[in-house]
């Protein structure tokens, strides 16, 4: 009797613990199963450049329950006070790298903040869970989708902190760019005019005080200011892309995908070496694509290429390619999507996958890719895979098959939805 009584009482004591663990595990599993939503409507901060490059930070500022939690958290308050103490407003310092260096979140400080974010999530703070759900639904953190919530949050925060540091360091030294010939500063960074421009940004930041803001705000404001000073707003010039491509989006609504061999045709851009709007190579690729399109291989065309060559060009390759397809080759405008951002073959393909996802083009159907023979050999090589892995962290195309000199096909990879905070001209 005593043994039976003990067993019953012991079970009653541990039942709440077991139930809590089961419920906790269910909550975590449910959170991790949140899938990206092609109909997702992103929150807006009022600064499109911030939203495109640092969406995690926009979420933290535009979700009131999250903002309140992070501002009032004692550990984050301590970090914020320590960070503000290191800010120096050196308005007359001719070494702009030294003048802006205090704004960069050090590795130690970034780790401290990231660790605290995880701790808040580990304590099952409902606001942090809401944040994670929003992140997963957006698709903008898809590279980390398979990770547990705490690791996804840590990775996303690390990317944002590194992205801010990259901008501040690069645009005060003109060094360390991923694509130096395309991304570099618009001015000589040691010129009196550029130094004065940077100090004007610092003067404006000094007036903000930052008493009731999240810790990253001063560094983020400086980074965004430096991008604008260098006229590097390429990432938002055609936003919202859903509006830019509205005709093409609308045309696909009632599409019967079984009528086509391929889901879409991607024509890779080729920038001119002079001040021409479009290169001869770009025209030739369009001609090949138009011929295949008229044969009915795919229901739509995606032309891809940003403001790439020569440096500072006012022309986006994709915009000029669409004009050529429509005006010269008589392709319906409603059949052509533009990706006006990509600056390399890796992002040509990545951005095409994004357009496919958000426009309802099936990702389980092969996509056709058109270019010249040498370019396609590169896409179908180990070199392309290595570069994509190094720069993006994944390869945006799988099962690449080349069946002709001038076109190949591939299956899109959903990780292409990942927004890269470390590449501010085309995140």
C-alpha positions in Angstrom: 0.0 0.0 0.0 2.8 2.4 1.0 4.7 1.6 -2.2 1.6 2.1 -4.4 0.8 5.4 -2.6 4.4 6.6 -3.1 4.3 5.7 -6.8 1.1 7.6 -7.4 2.3 10.6 -5.5 5.6 10.6 -7.3 3.8 10.4 -10.7 1.6 13.4 -9.6 4.7 15.4 -8.7 6.6 14.8 -11.9 3.5 15.0 -14.2 3.6 18.9 -14.3 7.3 18.8 -15.2 6.7 16.2 -18.0 3.7 18.2 -19.3 5.7 21.4 -19.3 8.5 19.7 -21.2 6.1 18.2 -23.7 4.4 21.5 -24.2 7.7 23.4 -24.5 8.9 20.9 -27.1 5.6 21.3 -29.0 6.0 25.1 -29.0 9.6 24.9 -30.2 8.7 22.4 -32.9 5.7 24.5 -34.0 7.9 27.6 -34.2 10.5 25.8 -36.3 7.9 24.5 -38.7 6.7 28.0 -39.7 7.3 28.1 -43.4 8.0 31.1 -45.7 4.8 32.7 -47.0 4.8 34.0 -50.6 2.0 36.3 -49.6 4.0 37.7 -46.7 3.7 41.5 -46.3 6.9 42.9 -44.8 6.8 45.5 -42.0 8.2 48.9 -42.9 10.4 51.2 -40.9 9.9 54.2 -43.1 13.4 53.7 -44.5 13.3 51.4 -47.5 17.1 51.1 -47.5 17.0 49.8 -43.9 14.2 47.4 -44.7 16.0 45.9 -47.7 19.3 45.4 -45.9 18.5 44.9 -42.3 15.0 43.4 -42.0 15.8 41.8 -38.6 16.4 45.3 -37.2 13.3 46.6 -38.7 11.3 43.8 -37.1 12.9 44.6 -33.7 11.9 48.2 -34.0 8.5 47.8 -35.6 7.1 45.0 -33.4 6.1 47.0 -30.3 6.1 44.0 -27.9 9.6 43.1 -29.1 10.9 46.7 -28.9 9.5 47.2 -25.4 11.1 43.9 -24.2 14.5 44.7 -25.6 14.7 48.3 -24.4 13.6 47.4 -20.8 15.8 44.3 -20.5 18.5 45.1 -17.8 21.3 43.3 -19.5 20.7 45.0 -22.9 20.4 48.3 -21.0 23.8 47.8 -19.6 25.3 47.0 -23.0 23.6 50.1 -24.5 25.1 52.3 -21.8 28.5 50.8 -22.3 28.2 51.2 -26.1 27.1 54.9 -25.8 30.2 55.7 -23.7 32.5 54.6 -26.5 30.9 56.9 -29.0 33.1 59.9 -29.8 31.9 62.8 -31.8 35.1 63.8 -33.5 33.8 66.4 -35.9 37.2 67.7 -37.0 39.1 64.5 -37.3 40.5 64.1 -40.8 40.8 60.4 -40.3 37.2 59.4 -41.0 38.0 55.7 -40.3 39.1 56.6 -36.8 36.2 59.0 -36.3 33.7 56.3 -37.2 35.3 53.3 -35.7 33.7 53.7 -32.2 30.3 53.2 -33.9 31.2 49.7 -35.0 29.8 47.1 -32.6 32.8 45.2 -31.5 32.8 41.4 -31.8 32.6 41.2 -28.0 29.7 43.6 -27.8 27.8 41.9 -30.7 28.3 38.5 -29.0 27.0 39.9 -25.7 23.9 41.3 -27.3 23.3 38.1 -29.4 23.7 36.0 -26.3 21.1 38.1 -24.5 18.7 37.8 -27.4 19.0 34.0 -27.1 18.5 34.1 -23.3 15.3 36.0 -23.7 14.1 33.4 -26.2 15.2 30.6 -24.0 13.1 32.0 -21.2 10.1 31.5 -23.5 9.5 35.2 -23.8 6.4 35.4 -26.0 7.5 38.6 -27.8 10.7 36.8 -29.0 8.7 33.9 -30.2 6.5 36.3 -32.2 9.7 37.8 -33.7 11.0 34.3 -34.7 7.6 33.5 -36.3 7.7 36.7 -38.3 11.3 36.0 -39.4 10.4 32.5 -40.6 7.3 33.6 -42.5 9.3 36.4 -44.3 11.6 33.9 -45.9 14.4 36.4 -45.6 16.3 34.1 -43.2 15.7 31.0 -45.2 19.4 29.9 -45.1 19.0 29.2 -41.4 15.4 27.8 -41.6 16.5 24.3 -40.5 18.1 25.6 -37.4 16.4 25.8 -33.9 15.0 29.2 -33.1 17.9 30.3 -30.9 20.5 29.5 -33.5 18.5 31.2 -36.3 18.2 34.4 -34.2 21.9 34.3 -33.4 22.9 33.8 -37.0 20.6 36.6 -38.3 21.9 39.0 -35.6 25.5 38.2 -36.5 24.8 38.9 -40.2 23.2 42.2 -39.4 26.1 43.3 -37.1 28.7 42.2 -39.7 26.7 44.0 -42.5 26.8 47.3 -40.6 30.5 46.9 -39.7 31.2 46.1 -43.4 29.5 49.3 -44.6 31.2 51.5 -42.1 34.7 50.1 -42.6 34.5 49.9 -46.4 33.1 53.3 -47.0 35.6 55.1 -44.8 38.7 53.2 -46.1 37.5 52.2 -49.6 38.8 48.7 -48.8 37.3 45.2 -48.3 34.6 45.3 -50.9 33.1 42.0 -52.2 33.1 43.5 -55.7 35.5 46.4 -55.7 35.0 47.6 -59.3 31.2 47.9 -58.7 30.7 48.6 -54.9 33.5 51.0 -54.1 33.0 54.5 -52.7 31.8 57.1 -55.2 34.5 59.6 -54.1 38.1 59.6 -53.1 37.7 58.9 -49.4 40.6 61.2 -48.3 39.3 64.2 -50.3 38.2 67.2 -48.2 34.7 67.0 -49.7 34.2 63.4 -48.7 35.6 63.9 -45.2 33.2 66.8 -44.8 30.3 64.7 -45.9 31.1 62.0 -43.3 31.4 64.5 -40.6 28.1 66.0 -41.6 26.5 62.6 -41.0 28.3 62.4 -37.6 27.0 65.8 -36.7 23.5 64.8 -37.5 23.9 61.6 -35.4 25.2 63.6 -32.4 22.0 65.6 -32.3 19.8 62.4 -32.0 21.2 61.4 -28.5 19.8 57.9 -28.8 18.4 57.7 -25.2 15.5 55.4 -25.9 16.6 53.4 -28.9 17.9 49.9 -29.4 21.6 49.4 -29.2 22.3 49.1 -32.9 20.6 52.4 -33.9 23.6 54.7 -34.0 25.7 52.3 -36.0 22.8 51.5 -38.4 22.2 55.3 -39.0 25.8 55.8 -39.8 25.9 52.8 -42.2 22.8 54.0 -44.0 24.1 57.5 -44.2 27.4 56.3 -45.8 25.5 54.3 -48.4 23.5 57.4 -49.3 26.5 59.6 -49.3 28.0 57.3 -51.9 24.7 57.2 -53.9 24.6 53.4 -53.3 20.8 53.1 -53.1 20.7 50.5 -55.9 19.0 48.0 -53.7 15.8 50.1 -53.5 15.6 52.0 -56.8 13.0 49.6 -58.2 11.1 48.8 -55.0 8.5 47.5 -54.6 9.5 45.0 -57.2 6.0 43.6 -57.2 4.9 47.0 -58.6 7.7 47.2 -61.1 6.8 43.7 -62.4 3.0 44.1 -62.0 2.1 43.3 -65.6 4.1 40.1 -65.5 2.8 39.1 -62.1 -0.8 39.5 -63.2 -0.3 37.5 -66.4 0.7 34.4 -64.5 -2.4 34.2 -62.2 -4.3 31.6 -64.3 -1.3 29.9 -65.8 -1.5 26.2 -66.7 2.1 25.2 -66.0 1.7 21.8 -67.6 1.6 23.5 -71.0 5.2 24.4 -70.8 8.5 22.5 -70.6 10.1 25.0 -68.3 8.6 27.2 -65.5 10.4 30.4 -66.7 13.3 31.5 -68.8 16.2 33.4 -67.2 18.4 35.5 -69.5 21.7 36.5 -67.8 22.8 40.1 -68.1 26.0 41.4 -69.7 27.0 44.9 -69.0 28.6 47.2 -71.6 32.2 48.3 -71.4 31.3 51.8 -72.4 28.4 54.2 -71.7 25.9 52.4 -73.9 22.6 51.4 -72.3 23.0 47.8 -73.4 25.9 45.7 -74.7 26.0 43.7 -77.9 26.4 40.6 -75.8 23.2 41.4 -73.9 21.4 41.9 -77.2 22.5 38.6 -78.5 21.4 36.8 -75.3 18.0 38.5 -75.7 17.7 37.3 -79.3 18.4 33.7 -78.3 15.9 34.0 -75.5 13.2 35.5 -77.7 13.6 32.7 -80.2 13.1 30.1 -77.5 10.2 32.0 -76.0 8.4 32.1 -79.3 8.8 28.3 -79.5 6.6 28.1 -76.3 9.3 26.6 -74.0 8.4 28.9 -71.1 5.5 31.2 -70.3 7.7 34.1 -69.2 11.1 35.6 -69.3 13.2 37.0 -66.4 16.0 39.3 -67.4 18.6 39.9 -64.7 21.3 42.5 -64.2 21.7 45.6 -62.1 23.7 48.9 -62.3 27.0 47.1 -62.9 29.3 48.2 -65.8 30.8 50.7 -66.1 31.0 52.0 -62.5 28.3 54.4 -61.7 26.2 53.6 -64.8 22.7 55.0 -64.8 21.5 52.0 -66.7 20.3 48.7 -65.2 21.0 45.8 -67.5 17.6 44.2 -66.9 15.7 47.3 -67.6 17.5 47.8 -70.9 17.2 44.1 -71.8 13.4 44.3 -71.4 13.3 47.4 -73.6 15.2 45.5 -76.3 13.0 42.4 -76.0 9.8 44.5 -76.2 10.7 47.2 -78.6 13.0 45.4 -81.0 12.1 41.7 -80.7 8.4 42.2 -80.1 8.1 40.1 -76.9 4.9 41.2 -74.9 5.9 43.4 -72.0 3.6 41.4 -69.8 5.7 38.3 -70.4 9.0 39.9 -69.1 10.0 40.2 -65.4 13.1 42.4 -64.5 15.6 41.7 -61.8 17.4 45.1 -61.7 19.7 44.2 -58.8 22.1 41.3 -59.6 25.7 42.1 -60.0 27.1 38.6 -60.5 26.0 35.3 -62.0 25.4 33.9 -58.5 22.9 36.6 -57.8 21.4 36.5 -61.3 20.2 33.0 -60.5 19.4 33.7 -56.8 17.2 36.7 -57.7 15.4 34.9 -60.4 14.4 32.2 -57.9 13.1 34.9 -55.6 10.9 36.3 -58.4 9.7 32.9 -59.2 8.7 32.2 -55.6 6.9 35.5 -55.0 5.1 35.4 -58.4 3.8 31.9 -57.9 6.1 30.2 -60.5 6.5 26.6 -59.3 9.9 25.9 -57.8 9.5 22.1 -58.4 9.7 22.7 -62.2 12.9 23.3 -64.1 13.9 26.8 -65.1 15.6 27.6 -68.4 18.8 29.7 -68.4 20.0 31.5 -71.5 23.4 33.1 -72.1 26.5 32.7 -74.4 28.4 29.4 -74.4 31.4 30.5 -72.3 29.1 32.0 -69.6 27.0 28.8 -69.4 30.1 26.7 -69.1 31.0 28.7 -66.0 27.5 28.2 -64.5 27.8 24.5 -65.1 31.3 24.4 -63.5 32.7 23.7 -60.0 34.0 27.2 -60.0 30.4 28.6 -60.0 29.5 26.3 -57.1 32.5 27.3 -55.1 31.9 31.0 -55.6 28.2 30.7 -54.7 29.1 28.8 -51.6 31.7 31.3 -50.5 29.7 34.4 -51.1 26.1 33.2 -50.5 26.6 30.2 -48.3 24.7 27.9 -50.7 24.2 27.3 -54.4 21.0 28.8 -55.7 20.5 26.2 -58.4 20.4 22.4 -58.1 20.6 19.6 -60.7 22.1 21.9 -63.4 21.8 20.3 -66.9 23.3 21.8 -70.1 21.7 20.4 -73.2 22.7 23.1 -75.7 25.6 25.7 -76.2 23.3 28.5 -75.4 20.9 27.3 -72.7 20.8 25.0 -69.7 18.2 24.2 -67.0 18.1 23.9 -63.3 15.9 23.5 -60.3 15.6 26.5 -58.0 16.8 26.3 -54.4 14.5 27.9 -51.8 17.4 29.2 -49.8 17.7 31.9 -52.4 15.1 33.8 -50.4 17.8 34.6 -47.8 18.4 38.3 -47.6 22.2 38.9 -47.4 22.8 41.8 -44.9 26.5 41.6 -45.9 25.8 42.7 -49.5 24.1 46.1 -49.2 23.8 46.8 -53.0 21.8 43.7 -53.5 20.9 41.9 -50.3 
